[in-house]
Amino acid sequence: MANFMIRIELSGSPTWQDYENLHKAMKRAGFSRLITGSDGIVYHLPHAQYSRTTNLPVSDVRDQAQAAAMSVWSSIQTLTTEGSSAWIGLRQATPAEVTAA
């Protein structure tokens, strides 16, 4: 299984609600706004950043993210990367937030 990071930006003048709609669409498509560290602690990703672990090739993950985002906004920018991640300063998710995800 490969780990992917996906960044989506809604071009133009999106509102907070537009991004909330994006988050819901991405969740329905199998993307998460959380990431789990090697220590088992779960963290929130930065705004409009998503993760996914799958056997799909990077181009398929990109296309699925693009389709989910395009279902809520017509002009987007998408960046999808494959591999390991390292971070500093991400906010730890509460157990309730992990359950809700």
Biopython code that builds the backbone (N, CA, C, O; Angstrom):
import numpy as np
from Bio.PDB.StructureBuilder import StructureBuilder

atoms = [
    (1, "MET", "N", (0.846, -1.176, 0.000)),
    (1, "MET", "CA", (0.000, 0.000, 0.000)),
    (1, "MET", "C", (0.895, 1.245, 0.000)),
    (1, "MET", "O", (1.882, 1.321, 0.732)),
    (2, "ALA", "N", (0.531, 2.193, -0.821)),
    (2, "ALA", "CA", (1.281, 3.440, -0.924)),
    (2, "ALA", "C", (0.536, 4.558, -0.199)),
    (2, "ALA", "O", (-0.693, 4.560, -0.122)),
    (3, "ASN", "N", (1.303, 5.504, 0.328)),
    (3, "ASN", "CA", (0.734, 6.678, 0.990)),
    (3, "ASN", "C", (0.777, 7.864, 0.034)),
    (3, "ASN", "O", (1.785, 8.112, -0.628)),
    (4, "PHE", "N", (-0.331, 8.587, -0.024)),
    (4, "PHE", "CA", (-0.445, 9.742, -0.907)),
    (4, "PHE", "C", (-0.846, 10.969, -0.110)),
    (4, "PHE", "O", (-1.598, 10.884, 0.861)),
    (5, "MET", "N", (-0.324, 12.119, -0.542)),
    (5, "MET", "CA", (-0.754, 13.413, -0.017)),
    (5, "MET", "C", (-1.325, 14.195, -1.189)),
    (5, "MET", "O", (-0.735, 14.247, -2.268)),
    (6, "ILE", "N", (-2.478, 14.798, -0.960)),
    (6, "ILE", "CA", (-3.190, 15.523, -2.010)),
    (6, "ILE", "C", (-3.493, 16.919, -1.499)),
    (6, "ILE", "O", (-4.030, 17.083, -0.403)),
    (7, "ARG", "N", (-3.152, 17.914, -2.283)),
    (7, "ARG", "CA", (-3.454, 19.313, -1.959)),
    (7, "ARG", "C", (-4.413, 19.820, -3.012)),
    (7, "ARG", "O", (-4.160, 19.689, -4.209)),
    (8, "ILE", "N", (-5.510, 20.398, -2.570)),
    (8, "ILE", "CA", (-6.521, 20.964, -3.468)),
    (8, "ILE", "C", (-6.666, 22.444, -3.148)),
    (8, "ILE", "O", (-6.792, 22.823, -1.983)),
    (9, "GLU", "N", (-6.647, 23.267, -4.165)),
    (9, "GLU", "CA", (-6.955, 24.687, -3.998)),
    (9, "GLU", "C", (-8.097, 25.036, -4.930)),
    (9, "GLU", "O", (-8.052, 24.749, -6.126)),
    (10, "LEU", "N", (-9.120, 25.658, -4.369)),
    (10, "LEU", "CA", (-10.244, 26.150, -5.162)),
    (10, "LEU", "C", (-9.867, 27.520, -5.689)),
    (10, "LEU", "O", (-9.663, 28.448, -4.906)),
    (11, "SER", "N", (-9.771, 27.661, -6.986)),
    (11, "SER", "CA", (-9.375, 28.937, -7.591)),
    (11, "SER", "C", (-10.519, 29.936, -7.553)),
    (11, "SER", "O", (-11.689, 29.554, -7.506)),
    (12, "GLY", "N", (-10.179, 31.202, -7.573)),
    (12, "GLY", "CA", (-11.205, 32.242, -7.560)),
    (12, "GLY", "C", (-11.448, 32.751, -6.155)),
    (12, "GLY", "O", (-10.506, 33.052, -5.421)),
    (13, "SER", "N", (-12.712, 32.846, -5.784)),
    (13, "SER", "CA", (-13.092, 33.391, -4.477)),
    (13, "SER", "C", (-13.988, 32.427, -3.708)),
    (13, "SER", "O", (-15.151, 32.742, -3.455)),
    (14, "PRO", "N", (-13.469, 31.255, -3.331)),
    (14, "PRO", "CA", (-14.297, 30.315, -2.589)),
    (14, "PRO", "C", (-14.569, 30.814, -1.172)),
    (14, "PRO", "O", (-13.783, 31.577, -0.610)),
    (15, "THR", "N", (-15.669, 30.381, -0.614)),
    (15, "THR", "CA", (-16.037, 30.724, 0.756)),
    (15, "THR", "C", (-15.662, 29.574, 1.679)),
    (15, "THR", "O", (-15.251, 28.503, 1.233)),
    (16, "TRP", "N", (-15.812, 29.819, 2.963)),
    (16, "TRP", "CA", (-15.611, 28.772, 3.956)),
    (16, "TRP", "C", (-16.527, 27.596, 3.637)),
    (16, "TRP", "O", (-16.099, 26.445, 3.730)),
    (17, "GLN", "N", (-17.778, 27.859, 3.263)),
    (17, "GLN", "CA", (-18.727, 26.794, 2.953)),
    (17, "GLN", "C", (-18.291, 25.985, 1.734)),
    (17, "GLN", "O", (-18.497, 24.772, 1.693)),
    (18, "ASP", "N", (-17.695, 26.641, 0.746)),
    (18, "ASP", "CA", (-17.186, 25.908, -0.418)),
    (18, "ASP", "C", (-16.123, 24.899, 0.010)),
    (18, "ASP", "O", (-16.098, 23.774, -0.490)),
    (19, "TYR", "N", (-15.250, 25.294, 0.929)),
    (19, "TYR", "CA", (-14.235, 24.359, 1.420)),
    (19, "TYR", "C", (-14.864, 23.268, 2.283)),
    (19, "TYR", "O", (-14.409, 22.125, 2.248)),
    (20, "GLU", "N", (-15.878, 23.588, 3.039)),
    (20, "GLU", "CA", (-16.588, 22.549, 3.796)),
    (20, "GLU", "C", (-17.196, 21.525, 2.835)),
    (20, "GLU", "O", (-17.156, 20.323, 3.093)),
    (21, "ASN", "N", (-17.758, 22.009, 1.728)),
    (21, "ASN", "CA", (-18.306, 21.107, 0.709)),
    (21, "ASN", "C", (-17.197, 20.248, 0.097)),
    (21, "ASN", "O", (-17.401, 19.064, -0.169)),
    (22, "LEU", "N", (-16.029, 20.845, -0.123)),
    (22, "LEU", "CA", (-14.887, 20.099, -0.638)),
    (22, "LEU", "C", (-14.494, 18.988, 0.336)),
    (22, "LEU", "O", (-14.279, 17.848, -0.077)),
    (23, "HIS", "N", (-14.401, 19.314, 1.618)),
    (23, "HIS", "CA", (-14.008, 18.320, 2.615)),
    (23, "HIS", "C", (-14.974, 17.134, 2.600)),
    (23, "HIS", "O", (-14.545, 15.982, 2.676)),
    (24, "LYS", "N", (-16.256, 17.409, 2.504)),
    (24, "LYS", "CA", (-17.262, 16.338, 2.471)),
    (24, "LYS", "C", (-17.113, 15.485, 1.216)),
    (24, "LYS", "O", (-17.185, 14.258, 1.286)),
    (25, "ALA", "N", (-16.906, 16.126, 0.072)),
    (25, "ALA", "CA", (-16.745, 15.390, -1.187)),
    (25, "ALA", "C", (-15.491, 14.527, -1.150)),
    (25, "ALA", "O", (-15.509, 13.389, -1.621)),
    (26, "MET", "N", (-14.417, 15.048, -0.604)),
    (26, "MET", "CA", (-13.177, 14.288, -0.526)),
    (26, "MET", "C", (-13.336, 13.099, 0.426)),
    (26, "MET", "O", (-12.826, 12.014, 0.148)),
    (27, "LYS", "N", (-14.025, 13.291, 1.523)),
    (27, "LYS", "CA", (-14.267, 12.191, 2.462)),
    (27, "LYS", "C", (-15.076, 11.089, 1.784)),
    (27, "LYS", "O", (-14.761, 9.907, 1.923)),
    (28, "ARG", "N", (-16.124, 11.479, 1.045)),
    (28, "ARG", "CA", (-16.940, 10.480, 0.330)),
    (28, "ARG", "C", (-16.100, 9.692, -0.666)),
    (28, "ARG", "O", (-16.377, 8.521, -0.923)),
    (29, "ALA", "N", (-15.078, 10.326, -1.226)),
    (29, "ALA", "CA", (-14.226, 9.679, -2.224)),
    (29, "ALA", "C", (-13.076, 8.881, -1.585)),
    (29, "ALA", "O", (-12.250, 8.311, -2.299)),
    (30, "GLY", "N", (-13.020, 8.840, -0.260)),
    (30, "GLY", "CA", (-12.017, 8.018, 0.421)),
    (30, "GLY", "C", (-10.769, 8.734, 0.875)),
    (30, "GLY", "O", (-9.779, 8.089, 1.222)),
    (31, "PHE", "N", (-10.794, 10.063, 0.880)),
    (31, "PHE", "CA", (-9.643, 10.848, 1.314)),
    (31, "PHE", "C", (-9.860, 11.329, 2.743)),
    (31, "PHE", "O", (-10.997, 11.548, 3.162)),
    (32, "SER", "N", (-8.774, 11.493, 3.487)),
    (32, "SER", "CA", (-8.854, 11.887, 4.888)),
    (32, "SER", "C", (-8.130, 13.207, 5.120)),
    (32, "SER", "O", (-7.179, 13.540, 4.412)),
    (33, "ARG", "N", (-8.590, 13.947, 6.115)),
    (33, "ARG", "CA", (-7.916, 15.179, 6.532)),
    (33, "ARG", "C", (-7.012, 14.934, 7.726)),
    (33, "ARG", "O", (-6.500, 15.878, 8.328)),
    (34, "LEU", "N", (-6.815, 13.663, 8.072)),
    (34, "LEU", "CA", (-5.974, 13.278, 9.198)),
    (34, "LEU", "C", (-4.811, 12.433, 8.708)),
    (34, "LEU", "O", (-4.873, 11.840, 7.632)),
    (35, "ILE", "N", (-3.752, 12.382, 9.503)),
    (35, "ILE", "CA", (-2.595, 11.536, 9.213)),
    (35, "ILE", "C", (-2.129, 10.936, 10.538)),
    (35, "ILE", "O", (-2.171, 11.591, 11.580)),
    (36, "THR", "N", (-1.685, 9.685, 10.482)),
    (36, "THR", "CA", (-1.228, 8.988, 11.675)),
    (36, "THR", "C", (0.285, 8.875, 11.650)),
    (36, "THR", "O", (0.872, 8.427, 10.665)),
    (37, "GLY", "N", (0.911, 9.287, 12.745)),
    (37, "GLY", "CA", (2.357, 9.201, 12.856)),
    (37, "GLY", "C", (2.817, 7.790, 13.177)),
    (37, "GLY", "O", (2.003, 6.929, 13.512)),
    (38, "SER", "N", (4.105, 7.551, 13.079)),
    (38, "SER", "CA", (4.663, 6.232, 13.384)),
    (38, "SER", "C", (4.462, 5.856, 14.851)),
    (38, "SER", "O", (4.562, 4.686, 15.219)),
    (39, "ASP", "N", (4.177, 6.857, 15.684)),
    (39, "ASP", "CA", (3.907, 6.622, 17.102)),
    (39, "ASP", "C", (2.434, 6.332, 17.368)),
    (39, "ASP", "O", (2.036, 6.144, 18.518)),
    (40, "GLY", "N", (1.610, 6.295, 16.296)),
    (40, "GLY", "CA", (0.189, 6.010, 16.431)),
    (40, "GLY", "C", (-0.664, 7.225, 16.748)),
    (40, "GLY", "O", (-1.887, 7.109, 16.833)),
    (41, "ILE", "N", (-0.051, 8.386, 16.926)),
    (41, "ILE", "CA", (-0.808, 9.608, 17.207)),
    (41, "ILE", "C", (-1.364, 10.157, 15.896)),
    (41, "ILE", "O", (-0.677, 10.183, 14.875)),
    (42, "VAL", "N", (-2.626, 10.595, 15.948)),
    (42, "VAL", "CA", (-3.313, 11.105, 14.762)),
    (42, "VAL", "C", (-3.294, 12.627, 14.790)),
    (42, "VAL", "O", (-3.543, 13.247, 15.824)),
    (43, "TYR", "N", (-2.990, 13.223, 13.625)),
    (43, "TYR", "CA", (-2.864, 14.666, 13.502)),
    (43, "TYR", "C", (-3.759, 15.193, 12.381)),
    (43, "TYR", "O", (-4.092, 14.470, 11.442)),
    (44, "HIS", "N", (-4.142, 16.469, 12.498)),
    (44, "HIS", "CA", (-4.871, 17.174, 11.439)),
    (44, "HIS", "C", (-3.878, 17.638, 10.382)),
    (44, "HIS", "O", (-2.804, 18.143, 10.709)),
    (45, "LEU", "N", (-4.238, 17.466, 9.121)),
    (45, "LEU", "CA", (-3.439, 18.015, 8.033)),
    (45, "LEU", "C", (-3.768, 19.492, 7.848)),
    (45, "LEU", "O", (-4.827, 19.943, 8.284)),
    (46, "PRO", "N", (-2.883, 20.252, 7.210)),
    (46, "PRO", "CA", (-3.195, 21.655, 6.911)),
    (46, "PRO", "C", (-4.456, 21.769, 6.047)),
    (46, "PRO", "O", (-4.893, 20.796, 5.433)),
    (47, "HIS", "N", (-5.013, 22.942, 6.013)),
    (47, "HIS", "CA", (-6.244, 23.217, 5.278)),
    (47, "HIS", "C", (-6.165, 22.715, 3.834)),
    (47, "HIS", "O", (-5.191, 22.977, 3.127)),
    (48, "ALA", "N", (-7.202, 21.992, 3.407)),
    (48, "ALA", "CA", (-7.347, 21.482, 2.041)),
    (48, "ALA", "C", (-6.217, 20.538, 1.629)),
    (48, "ALA", "O", (-5.881, 20.430, 0.450)),
    (49, "GLN", "N", (-5.641, 19.861, 2.615)),
    (49, "GLN", "CA", (-4.647, 18.814, 2.388)),
    (49, "GLN", "C", (-5.298, 17.504, 2.813)),
    (49, "GLN", "O", (-5.984, 17.445, 3.833)),
    (50, "TYR", "N", (-5.081, 16.461, 2.029)),
    (50, "TYR", "CA", (-5.736, 15.182, 2.277)),
    (50, "TYR", "C", (-4.726, 14.051, 2.157)),
    (50, "TYR", "O", (-3.690, 14.193, 1.508)),
    (51, "SER", "N", (-5.038, 12.932, 2.788)),
    (51, "SER", "CA", (-4.183, 11.756, 2.688)),
    (51, "SER", "C", (-5.019, 10.562, 2.245)),
    (51, "SER", "O", (-6.242, 10.537, 2.385)),
    (52, "ARG", "N", (-4.317, 9.584, 1.709)),
    (52, "ARG", "CA", (-4.979, 8.343, 1.317)),
    (52, "ARG", "C", (-3.925, 7.256, 1.197)),
    (52, "ARG", "O", (-2.833, 7.495, 0.681)),
    (53, "THR", "N", (-4.251, 6.072, 1.669)),
    (53, "THR", "CA", (-3.396, 4.903, 1.520)),
    (53, "THR", "C", (-4.141, 3.910, 0.649)),
    (53, "THR", "O", (-5.261, 3.508, 0.963)),
    (54, "THR", "N", (-3.509, 3.517, -0.451)),
    (54, "THR", "CA", (-4.168, 2.647, -1.418)),
    (54, "THR", "C", (-3.127, 1.978, -2.312)),
    (54, "THR", "O", (-1.963, 2.379, -2.336)),
    (55, "ASN", "N", (-3.558, 0.963, -3.038)),
    (55, "ASN", "CA", (-2.703, 0.294, -4.028)),
    (55, "ASN", "C", (-2.805, 0.935, -5.407)),
    (55, "ASN", "O", (-2.125, 0.503, -6.338)),
    (56, "LEU", "N", (-3.634, 1.948, -5.551)),
    (56, "LEU", "CA", (-3.816, 2.594, -6.849)),
    (56, "LEU", "C", (-2.560, 3.362, -7.268)),
    (56, "LEU", "O", (-1.793, 3.807, -6.414)),
    (57, "PRO", "N", (-2.351, 3.519, -8.572)),
    (57, "PRO", "CA", (-1.239, 4.371, -9.025)),
    (57, "PRO", "C", (-1.544, 5.839, -8.750)),
    (57, "PRO", "O", (-2.703, 6.231, -8.620)),
    (58, "VAL", "N", (-0.496, 6.638, -8.663)),
    (58, "VAL", "CA", (-0.636, 8.054, -8.324)),
    (58, "VAL", "C", (-1.585, 8.769, -9.281)),
    (58, "VAL", "O", (-2.343, 9.639, -8.853)),
    (59, "SER", "N", (-1.559, 8.423, -10.557)),
    (59, "SER", "CA", (-2.444, 9.096, -11.520)),
    (59, "SER", "C", (-3.916, 8.822, -11.221)),
    (59, "SER", "O", (-4.756, 9.703, -11.406)),
    (60, "ASP", "N", (-4.237, 7.616, -10.761)),
    (60, "ASP", "CA", (-5.628, 7.306, -10.402)),
    (60, "ASP", "C", (-6.052, 8.063, -9.147)),
    (60, "ASP", "O", (-7.175, 8.561, -9.069)),
    (61, "VAL", "N", (-5.156, 8.151, -8.167)),
    (61, "VAL", "CA", (-5.462, 8.902, -6.943)),
    (61, "VAL", "C", (-5.698, 10.362, -7.293)),
    (61, "VAL", "O", (-6.648, 10.978, -6.811)),
    (62, "ARG", "N", (-4.829, 10.913, -8.135)),
    (62, "ARG", "CA", (-4.984, 12.298, -8.594)),
    (62, "ARG", "C", (-6.323, 12.498, -9.285)),
    (62, "ARG", "O", (-7.035, 13.461, -8.999)),
    (63, "ASP", "N", (-6.668, 11.590, -10.194)),
    (63, "ASP", "CA", (-7.917, 11.716, -10.942)),
    (63, "ASP", "C", (-9.143, 11.611, -10.036)),
    (63, "ASP", "O", (-10.128, 12.320, -10.242)),
    (64, "GLN", "N", (-9.088, 10.729, -9.033)),
    (64, "GLN", "CA", (-10.213, 10.614, -8.097)),
    (64, "GLN", "C", (-10.343, 11.867, -7.234)),
    (64, "GLN", "O", (-11.452, 12.318, -6.950)),
    (65, "ALA", "N", (-9.215, 12.421, -6.821)),
    (65, "ALA", "CA", (-9.253, 13.669, -6.046)),
    (65, "ALA", "C", (-9.802, 14.800, -6.903)),
    (65, "ALA", "O", (-10.625, 15.592, -6.446)),
    (66, "GLN", "N", (-9.345, 14.870, -8.143)),
    (66, "GLN", "CA", (-9.811, 15.907, -9.075)),
    (66, "GLN", "C", (-11.326, 15.799, -9.279)),
    (66, "GLN", "O", (-12.032, 16.807, -9.242)),
    (67, "ALA", "N", (-11.816, 14.593, -9.491)),
    (67, "ALA", "CA", (-13.251, 14.390, -9.713)),
    (67, "ALA", "C", (-14.063, 14.802, -8.483)),
    (67, "ALA", "O", (-15.107, 15.443, -8.606)),
    (68, "ALA", "N", (-13.579, 14.431, -7.303)),
    (68, "ALA", "CA", (-14.297, 14.808, -6.078)),
    (68, "ALA", "C", (-14.335, 16.325, -5.933)),
    (68, "ALA", "O", (-15.379, 16.897, -5.623)),
    (69, "ALA", "N", (-13.199, 16.974, -6.158)),
    (69, "ALA", "CA", (-13.141, 18.433, -6.029)),
    (69, "ALA", "C", (-13.997, 19.129, -7.085)),
    (69, "ALA", "O", (-14.670, 20.118, -6.795)),
    (70, "MET", "N", (-13.968, 18.612, -8.299)),
    (70, "MET", "CA", (-14.755, 19.221, -9.381)),
    (70, "MET", "C", (-16.257, 19.061, -9.156)),
    (70, "MET", "O", (-17.053, 19.763, -9.779)),
    (71, "SER", "N", (-16.649, 18.145, -8.274)),
    (71, "SER", "CA", (-18.070, 17.990, -7.971)),
    (71, "SER", "C", (-18.603, 19.154, -7.146)),
    (71, "SER", "O", (-19.816, 19.323, -7.016)),
    (72, "VAL", "N", (-17.688, 19.967, -6.584)),
    (72, "VAL", "CA", (-18.124, 21.104, -5.767)),
    (72, "VAL", "C", (-17.610, 22.455, -6.265)),
    (72, "VAL", "O", (-18.086, 23.499, -5.819)),
    (73, "TRP", "N", (-16.640, 22.447, -7.187)),
    (73, "TRP", "CA", (-16.047, 23.706, -7.653)),
    (73, "TRP", "C", (-15.502, 23.487, -9.055)),
    (73, "TRP", "O", (-14.945, 22.427, -9.338)),
    (74, "SER", "N", (-15.650, 24.459, -9.930)),
    (74, "SER", "CA", (-15.300, 24.245, -11.333)),
    (74, "SER", "C", (-13.851, 24.551, -11.703)),
    (74, "SER", "O", (-13.387, 24.097, -12.749)),
    (75, "SER", "N", (-13.130, 25.297, -10.890)),
    (75, "SER", "CA", (-11.752, 25.641, -11.211)),
    (75, "SER", "C", (-10.871, 25.319, -10.013)),
    (75, "SER", "O", (-10.930, 25.993, -8.985)),
    (76, "ILE", "N", (-10.047, 24.274, -10.160)),
    (76, "ILE", "CA", (-9.239, 23.833, -9.028)),
    (76, "ILE", "C", (-7.800, 23.588, -9.454)),
    (76, "ILE", "O", (-7.487, 23.439, -10.635)),
    (77, "GLN", "N", (-6.941, 23.553, -8.449)),
    (77, "GLN", "CA", (-5.552, 23.153, -8.635)),
    (77, "GLN", "C", (-5.325, 21.933, -7.735)),
    (77, "GLN", "O", (-5.706, 21.934, -6.565)),
    (78, "THR", "N", (-4.700, 20.898, -8.296)),
    (78, "THR", "CA", (-4.496, 19.655, -7.565)),
    (78, "THR", "C", (-3.033, 19.237, -7.630)),
    (78, "THR", "O", (-2.422, 19.254, -8.698)),
    (79, "LEU", "N", (-2.478, 18.863, -6.488)),
    (79, "LEU", "CA", (-1.134, 18.307, -6.429)),
    (79, "LEU", "C", (-1.218, 17.006, -5.641)),
    (79, "LEU", "O", (-1.705, 16.993, -4.511)),
    (80, "THR", "N", (-0.746, 15.914, -6.231)),
    (80, "THR", "CA", (-0.752, 14.612, -5.575)),
    (80, "THR", "C", (0.667, 14.065, -5.548)),
    (80, "THR", "O", (1.337, 14.004, -6.580)),
    (81, "THR", "N", (1.125, 13.668, -4.361)),
    (81, "THR", "CA", (2.455, 13.085, -4.215)),
    (81, "THR", "C", (2.346, 11.733, -3.534)),
    (81, "THR", "O", (1.409, 11.475, -2.779)),
    (82, "GLU", "N", (3.311, 10.879, -3.809)),
    (82, "GLU", "CA", (3.354, 9.539, -3.242)),
    (82, "GLU", "C", (4.626, 9.385, -2.428)),
    (82, "GLU", "O", (5.700, 9.802, -2.861)),
    (83, "GLY", "N", (4.505, 8.784, -1.245)),
    (83, "GLY", "CA", (5.695, 8.507, -0.451)),
    (83, "GLY", "C", (5.484, 8.795, 1.022)),
    (83, "GLY", "O", (4.362, 8.995, 1.487)),
    (84, "SER", "N", (6.584, 8.811, 1.734)),
    (84, "SER", "CA", (6.519, 9.052, 3.170)),
    (84, "SER", "C", (6.396, 10.550, 3.449)),
    (84, "SER", "O", (6.678, 11.386, 2.591)),
    (85, "SER", "N", (5.973, 10.860, 4.659)),
    (85, "SER", "CA", (5.792, 12.257, 5.068)),
    (85, "SER", "C", (6.466, 12.494, 6.415)),
    (85, "SER", "O", (6.577, 11.585, 7.237)),
    (86, "ALA", "N", (6.905, 13.708, 6.622)),
    (86, "ALA", "CA", (7.441, 14.141, 7.911)),
    (86, "ALA", "C", (6.841, 15.513, 8.193)),
    (86, "ALA", "O", (6.628, 16.298, 7.269)),
    (87, "TRP", "N", (6.570, 15.804, 9.448)),
    (87, "TRP", "CA", (5.927, 17.080, 9.762)),
    (87, "TRP", "C", (6.334, 17.584, 11.131)),
    (87, "TRP", "O", (6.858, 16.851, 11.970)),
    (88, "ILE", "N", (6.072, 18.858, 11.320)),
    (88, "ILE", "CA", (6.271, 19.542, 12.597)),
    (88, "ILE", "C", (5.100, 20.494, 12.774)),
    (88, "ILE", "O", (4.710, 21.183, 11.831)),
    (89, "GLY", "N", (4.543, 20.538, 13.960)),
    (89, "GLY", "CA", (3.551, 21.543, 14.292)),
    (89, "GLY", "C", (2.112, 21.215, 13.947)),
    (89, "GLY", "O", (1.234, 22.057, 14.135)),
    (90, "LEU", "N", (1.841, 20.012, 13.447)),
    (90, "LEU", "CA", (0.444, 19.673, 13.173)),
    (90, "LEU", "C", (-0.296, 19.482, 14.488)),
    (90, "LEU", "O", (0.263, 18.997, 15.472)),
    (91, "ARG", "N", (-1.560, 19.873, 14.485)),
    (91, "ARG", "CA", (-2.386, 19.771, 15.698)),
    (91, "ARG", "C", (-2.855, 18.334, 15.876)),
    (91, "ARG", "O", (-3.359, 17.717, 14.937)),
    (92, "GLN", "N", (-2.687, 17.804, 17.083)),
    (92, "GLN", "CA", (-3.130, 16.451, 17.390)),
    (92, "GLN", "C", (-4.658, 16.395, 17.389)),
    (92, "GLN", "O", (-5.319, 17.292, 17.912)),
    (93, "ALA", "N", (-5.206, 15.346, 16.805)),
    (93, "ALA", "CA", (-6.655, 15.153, 16.775)),
    (93, "ALA", "C", (-7.116, 14.538, 18.093)),
    (93, "ALA", "O", (-6.421, 13.717, 18.691)),
    (94, "THR", "N", (-8.288, 14.949, 18.525)),
    (94, "THR", "CA", (-8.879, 14.354, 19.721)),
    (94, "THR", "C", (-9.498, 13.003, 19.347)),
    (94, "THR", "O", (-9.755, 12.751, 18.170)),
    (95, "PRO", "N", (-9.737, 12.136, 20.331)),
    (95, "PRO", "CA", (-10.396, 10.870, 20.023)),
    (95, "PRO", "C", (-11.745, 11.067, 19.315)),
    (95, "PRO", "O", (-12.090, 10.289, 18.426)),
    (96, "ALA", "N", (-12.500, 12.086, 19.695)),
    (96, "ALA", "CA", (-13.783, 12.362, 19.049)),
    (96, "ALA", "C", (-13.598, 12.760, 17.577)),
    (96, "ALA", "O", (-14.381, 12.356, 16.716)),
    (97, "GLU", "N", (-12.559, 13.553, 17.299)),
    (97, "GLU", "CA", (-12.288, 13.955, 15.929)),
    (97, "GLU", "C", (-11.861, 12.765, 15.078)),
    (97, "GLU", "O", (-12.228, 12.678, 13.906)),
    (98, "VAL", "N", (-11.101, 11.865, 15.648)),
    (98, "VAL", "CA", (-10.672, 10.659, 14.932)),
    (98, "VAL", "C", (-11.881, 9.795, 14.629)),
    (98, "VAL", "O", (-12.006, 9.280, 13.517)),
    (99, "THR", "N", (-12.766, 9.628, 15.586)),
    (99, "THR", "CA", (-13.967, 8.826, 15.395)),
    (99, "THR", "C", (-14.873, 9.441, 14.333)),
    (99, "THR", "O", (-15.459, 8.720, 13.526)),
    (100, "ALA", "N", (-14.990, 10.758, 14.328)),
    (100, "ALA", "CA", (-15.862, 11.448, 13.360)),
    (100, "ALA", "C", (-15.311, 11.398, 11.943)),
    (100, "ALA", "O", (-16.062, 11.519, 10.975)),
    (101, "ALA", "N", (-14.007, 11.219, 11.821)),
    (101, "ALA", "CA", (-13.385, 11.197, 10.493)),
    (101, "ALA", "C", (-13.755, 9.934, 9.791)),
    (101, "ALA", "O", (-13.335, 9.714, 8.655)),
]
sb = StructureBuilder()
sb.init_structure("model")
sb.init_model(0)
sb.init_chain("A")
sb.init_seg("    ")
for serial, (resi, resn, name, xyz) in enumerate(atoms, 1):
    if name == "N":
        sb.init_residue(resn, " ", resi, " ")
    sb.init_atom(name, np.array(xyz, "f"), 0.0, 1.0, " ", f" {name:<3s}", serial, name[0])
structure = sb.get_structure()
